[in-house]
């Protein structure tokens, strides 16, 4: 069964499908033949006549490879003592490379760019194939939509994307996150891999995203908090069954879960403010005269896959006999019988370099940098508890808080100007900045709060003792000293 994921504005569609089993008996073979007959009748006609397939199980790392790489990667940040820290610090970069985690992120981003090239430049439908179509298919399809659709880069759009591709799409959160600790064989950080890839885009193109890296960090934390129904079940059916109480024989009734999207459960308003990007380049609204036409055109383009009126040179392949098609599918896997042999070998590099040579359109296609050191470690998530320094009233959080204060002041002044312009009687309008004291926040906010309100820097105790001997400077308040007499 082919599942439609998304269509870009030129009409090219992104689809996904489960792969056929390698081993089958005679009855299963007959069922597969009938199934493939239906596929043949479908893809040999418009709008699917231009179709490229990609078997992700052969072109991307396996779930076991991903789990192994992530396990090694995590060990770099789980240090018990200073001796282990210095032993790791000496060979940090070589250990980081040996985990292969950043290389997996680079390969996934590269695959998403290849799919985007087929959709954008070649205007060709793309069919992603995987054993269950609920793991790497979800990663690639989500990344492609984030890269090509600016709506997916908003908070509401990204939330809808996760609900559509992952929750309703049937990703096995219960098994992949191993919430019940029943079996380690099915565990793999697939959804976390997506968030790592999206973070690469966020830190490379901050104005293109309405949400911040803090939003992605708290979302990744919520993935392993088993109180949210969003990331707890293997399927929508399992979720509906358990939450309705049909499978429970207890007197306590059905489970009661929270939704992860209600951030007020975890954070107060001051912390929630850091989930929004104050420097987001919001897409300008079209004129009223153009809205109706643009909306109708957009809906049509997103609802239909690519349709070609002219005959295609690739249609001859699908006019071959069905038995030959079945033989190729069962013997060589479906992802290899439609290839890009007619494309130049440097097609990807040409597309990649051509896009990066032009100015960035934050509301258009976004292609991540994937060369060398461009793929970075998600420091806010993995180095959160061992920062270089915990700055009370400093760091990136303080910078973000100042920007939020400034944006609130601008909005307040704009509101006052609008009200005065409309001559509305609304009394005194003085917007109090919600984060006016944010300069004193810890650099680890909102993940850690300082209980001690001291403004002393984090210096060793011996250093403080030496300073206290100097006329008790630490305990003395700042005072004005008149030096005019000494200068006479």
Buried (B, 14 or more C-beta within 10 A) or exposed (E): EBBEBBBBBEBBBBBBBBBBEEEEEEEEEEEBEEEBEEBBEEBBEBBBBBBBBBBBBEBBBBBEEBBBBBEBBEEBBEBEEEEEEEEBEEEEEEBBEEBBBBEBBBBBBBBBBBBBBBBBBBBBBBBBBBBBBBBBBBBBBBBBBBBBBBBBBBBEBBBBBBEBBBBEBBBBBBBBBBBEEEEEEBBBBBBBBBBBBBBBBBBBBBEBBBBBBBBBBBBBBBBEBBBBBBBBBBBEEBBEBBBEEEEBEEEEEBBEBBEBBEBEEBBEEBBBBBBBBBEBBEEEEEEEEEEEEEEEEEEEBBEEBBEBEEEBEBBEBBEEEBEEBBEBBBEEBBBBBBEBEEBEEEBBEBBBEEBEEEEBEBBBBBBBBBEEEEBEBBBBBBEBEEBEEBBBBBBEBBEBBBBBBEBBEEEBEEEBEEBEEEEEEEEEEEEEBBBEEBBBBBBBBBBEEBEEEEEEEEEEEEEEEEBEEEEEEEEEEEEEEEEEEEEE
